[in-house]
Amino acid sequence: AFGNNGSFLYSAFYTFSNFDAISFFNELGLETKVERGNRVFPKSDEANEVVTALVKFVKAKKVKIRLEARVKQVLVENKSAAGVQLFSGEKIYSNHVILAVGGASYPGTGSTGDGYDMAKTLGHEIIPIKPALIPLVTKEDWVKELQGLALKNVELEIIGQKTKLFGEMLFTHFGISGPIVLTLSNQVQELLERNKQPIAMAIDLKPALTEEKLDLRLQRDFEKYQRKQLGNSLGELLPKALIPVILKLAKLEESKFVHQVTKEERRSLVTTLKSLPLTITSTRPLSEAIVTAGGVSVKEINPRTMESKLIKGLYLAGELIDIDGITGGFNLQAAFSTGFIAGMTAGQETAGKRG
């Protein structure tokens, strides 16, 4: 799920697995549920309950939370972490610093990308950042007409790449989004950068049916609704909002009566349903990406502890590191696991020195 850098996470996932994360939140009183694709959510569907649980945990551990205290730089003495300096000028001294400030996606959450500059200043290599799991912008105007329409159990294909993905997607005012779109977006982005031209994609609205079986299904529906107009005959097959779009692309008139549809016209409808064409012109900006690809090179971080190989006592965790995975909770788990192992290691070292 994490591509070439996935092996970097072996120790972190072994130490704090997805099952450990679920147990952790459950023990804090946060009930969870498992939905399609084994994705885990709060039972209440309220994301703020996750925040509440985490704050409850750190307060119980007597952790001091400093708000409105933006860090300017990590202090280093003799190649070891010595604390941090705030923009206010205040210096906070510590033998251990965990840099876990997120990527450059969703800056409204406070994740502004400033961690990359902090790490770079300390000598770390930064793999160029770019959006990952990002919605796609389409050329077709008809997509805007379907804004807000979600499709389930469809198949999305990158034409010419033999890449297909089955699942859910969503039409937006600019193009397409949703789980299968986000998962394919990294590959689409690479193709856009490499080919310097739009990328052709297609949606199979009925992947469970071959063209022959879909044609038979249409014949049955047309027999049932032979006295109706085409626009009123496809309600059992398609969402209402999608019907006029499909008929237009298949070059069929909504007002045409079903019993007047020719075999060739029915075949055109089948082709459109099995391969609804889309042209991808670009991705949405980095600020709208689910995660940020790129970041601090994993070669400069100890995967067993998340400690920097350049600065003793400095730990890096989460999206700041050059790791990004597919949609479905993988990136959150990477953040939880790397954060846990960094905190555990730093805590043990601190306890050891006190002892």
Secondary structure, DSSP 4 states (H G I P E B T S, - for coil): --GGGGGGGHHHHHHS-HHHHHHHHHHTT--EEEEGGGEEEETT--THHHHHHHHHHHHHTTPPP-SS--EEEEEEETTEEEEEEETTS-EEE-S-EEE----SS-GGGT--SHHHHHHHHTT--EEEEEEES--EEES-THHHHTTT-EEEEEEEEETTTTEEEEEEEEE-SSEEESHHHHHHHHHHHHHHHHH-S-EEEEEES-TTS-HHHHHHHHHHHHHHTTTSBGGGS-TTTS-GGGHHHHHHHTT--TTSBGGG--HHHHHHHHHHHH-EEEEEEEE--GGG-SEEEEEE-GGGB-TTT-BBSSSBTEEE-GGGBS----SSSHHHHHHHHHHHHHHHHHHHHHHHHH-
